[in-house]
Amino acid sequence: MSINENPSERIGSLIDNGRLEITHILGVGAYGVVYAAKHVKNQRMYAVKCMPKAKIDARQHRLHATEISLHAQVSGHPNIISLEKVVDTSDTLNVVLEYCREGDLFSMITEKGGYLGNDQLIKQVFVQILDAVQFSHFHGIYHRDLKPENILVFDGGRTVKLADFGLATTDVWSRDFGCGSTFYMSPGGLNKKVRGYVTASNDVWSLGVILINLTCGRNPWKQACLRDETFSVFLRDRDFLKSILPLSDELNEILKDIFNLDPEKRISLDELRERVLACRNFTVSEYDDTSEYDTYCKYSNKSYYDDEASSTSSRKSEYDTFCNYSNKNYDDEISPKTSLKSPHHSSTNSSATACSWYSTNSEMEFSTPTSEFLEDFDRSSSQTDFLKCVDHESYHDLGISFSTLTENQRIQPVYTF
């Protein structure tokens, strides 16, 4: 019987040569289970992603290895969940992670309303998310699945940490369309008409949606494509979001620069950080909800679109221009400007040591693992050594969320988050 068929059977069992005891289930995914585990000696708690080896094909194995390797390379950042170690057994691979008692950002926004109207806290939290993303980009790692469910909260929501590198890549351009949640994908990540999209600017787009989540508690659209009426109207009227959401003029201008169809003209992470910190108010204090409803009805009315046929054609033309532009850049040699990397960025090889969270980099400091795990790792371990410890294959995060929310709780209608 696999762990997915009866995950509770592992509760009370020991892993890592008796060091960790499985205490309870945190979440169950299609191909694995996330458990809480307690260190037997010091009682410290950890999260353990337990992934079965049975019925996993070679491609899935390779994806798992990539996830672990990329997460390990950025694990030392204070706003990225720490990957402590990997424990290999005959039937499972167990990834030991920093434990979070307070859940994810999704729950903090939707259930606890922890940020609405608190501009200083929003700045504090959003800049932490931005710093984690910028640190990853500096090391040539692009997350591609930025959303509140993949951001864990600590200290009552004042501290956040990025998690789940299951869809992360080192590719500056990608042809993996549909990575992540459609609410947070850029048009390039959704549109198979283009021959590739810039992964760094795709993350920037996702940050824009998260910023709206934090400030307004809503999503701007279901997906950034012409089939979505809200996004379609936004293409014609770039101030449209201000008419349906209580955005301040400053935040509206920031969002317009984030949601630029041209990935090369999309706002940089440095500028985004600066402008968010300088923003005096994210939302307006007086806002008429009936006006929002009336505006939505107007833009949704069929006769309105019939009267604006030329505008619809114009929007499609602009969207096609975006597709052609993206295809040209994909076909050409990728320029340094297009890569959107930090000017200090040095190319990161995806085969770099997967145990690099123990090393010290001359430019970036990494955290030191807790003492109980030091004896288990050789600081000079190579990628080859690491892959040997997991039978040359590893496991991709199979969409397991650290939150205990059910999938149905995550399905939200447009305008509501």
Secondary structure, 3 states (H helix, E strand, C coil): CCCCCCHHHHCCCEECCCCEEEEEEEEECCCCEEEEEEECCCCCEEEEEEEECCCCCHHHHHHHHHHHHHHHHHCCCCCECCEEEEEECCCEEEEEEECCCCCEHHHHHHCCCCCCCCHHHHHHHHHHHHHHHHHHHHCCCECCCCCHHHEEEEHHHCEEEECCCCCCECCCEECCCCCCCHHHCCHHHHCCCCCCEEHHHHHHHHHHHHHHHHHHCCCCCCCCCCCCHHHHHHHHCCCHHHHHCCECHHHHHHHHHHCCCCCCCCCCHHHHHHHHHHCCCCECCCCCHHHHHHHHHHHHCHHHHHHCHHHHHHHHHHHHHHHHHHHHHHHCCCCHHHHCCCCCCCCCCCCCCCCHHHCCCCCCCCCCCCHHHHCCCCCCCCHHHHHHHCCCCCCCCCCCCCCCCCCHHHCCCCCCC
